[in-house]
Amino acid sequence: MDLADHPTVKAFHSKGADAASPSPAALDADRLRALCRQAGADDVGLVRIDNPAVDSQREDILRFFPAARTLVSFVCRMNREPIRNPARSVANLESHETADRVHKVGHAIVAAMEREGVRAINASVSFPMEMDRIPGKGWAISDKPIAVAAGMGRMGLNRLVIHPRFGSYVLLGTVLVAADASGYDQPATHNPCLDCKLCAKACPTGAISADGHFDFSACLTHNYREFFGGFTDWVEQLADSKNALDYRRRVTEPETAAMWQSLIRGGTYRCVYCQAVCPAGEEVIGPYLTNRRNYLRDVLTPLRRKQETVYVVPGSDAEAYVVRRYPWKRARRVGSGVRPRSIRAFLSALPLVFQREQSAGLDATYHFTFTGNEECRATVVIRDKTIGVSEGHAGLASIRVTADSQWWIGFLAKERSLAWGLLRRKLRFRGSPKLLSAFAKCFPS
Ligand code: B12
């Protein structure tokens, strides 16, 4: 049968040419915003794909959905009291419920677009991710920069987008639409963050610092203990156990139960304290302004006082922080489970896993030369508790390190021994070996 005679094709043509239009006319912006609110969004903003505010995101977005023209950023408000409750089951229920709502709203917006003949996709709040890219950037779209460009709020000290009305108690959604809109939104003019630093005071790992530094590895290791990194570490504990008794020595029964719970009910966040204590936002700020002392007593103190296990990488800043600041919490040493599988991934992960307190007193320039499979040169400068990573060799080297790229990746993953590498000349260096151990101390895993 000729395709033109097929009943489906005939029905399609009978609806008129519009349905087949490859580039729909600009969508009415007000109608689009109203549609998003009807779908359940508590606030919504529109960003054009060529807006300079999303320069850092554009390449990734277009690789993911080349037809994207308009980025629809929306927020779903969270209930505050459950997020503030020290019981993880209560806070997690709220996180999961709101995340589910974001997914439903995104799904409904995409469905509405499809009914209008406009291509669109929604991405997940966090999971599912592109796991083949882990430990690299597994998420398809970074919601925060888009939300900021769309006027949904500004980034606070807690590194969350703080909505002018709902404060930090929002989860973000993004829908990519393959059509222009008749109008777009502007970033918020003021930052709702009060700089009260309660998020830094509440953070059990020291990941959030009052000076704005964020220790990504500290937050990930604890908060995501039952997500991909911690799960990998748990699986390896299981694999290494000689028998059930040995497993029980390594992993407590509550930890096994928690892993089971995360597997059946979705990953359990160990902490959302930076969100829980944030007093910013018009709807939120009242109790903090009325009686600050009571606010601290009711919101901050229960989380700080909570006796709980905090997961830390041995030798990390977080470990020292928990021992020093929270003697009533238990610092539990675990592997991060995060392993770069290429030199490029190793270099881009360095700033994220850098432990600034462990680098105190170090002032050195490392010239790396990787040979073999992934030839590459890089310079790492560690000075004044900061790190800089650049391609090529720059400045005067304090130490020169040459390594076979495959061997180096295996060494980082604890699959190859240092002694063997030195013996087989897979690793060579010119400079003081003390600088090598100082380097290793800055990146515990
Ligand atoms: C990766 C991630 C994390 C990581 C890194 C945190 C971070 N600050 O980015 C971890 C696991 C630690 C984490 C924890 C939490 N997250 Co989170 N997370 C994300 C995710 C998937 C991407 C974040 C991102 O792109 N940031 C972009 C830049 C602009 O953020 P940034 O803070 O400036 O920079 C950091 C990251 O870029 C990171 N980074 C840079 N390069 C790379 C590369 C790799 C491989 C990785 C892993 C990270 C990474 O390091 C930077 C800081 O050191 C988003 C969902 C999404 N698809 O966008 C949710 C998201 C940011 N998380 C969210 C929340 C709520 C949380 C938690 C409260 C726990 C929870 N319930 O999920 C904590 C809060 C921690 C905090 N204060 O930041 C919400 C925030 C909502 C809001 N109001 O802003 C988001 C937007 C999810 C959502 N759709 O609502 N998260």
Residues whose N, C-alpha, C, O or C-beta is under 5 A from the ligand:
A	BS01	B12	S95 S124 V125 S126 P135 G136 K137 W139 I141 S142 D143 K144 P145 N158 R159 L160 V161 S168 V170 L171 L172 F214 F216 C219 L220 Y224 Y269 C271 V272 C274 Q275
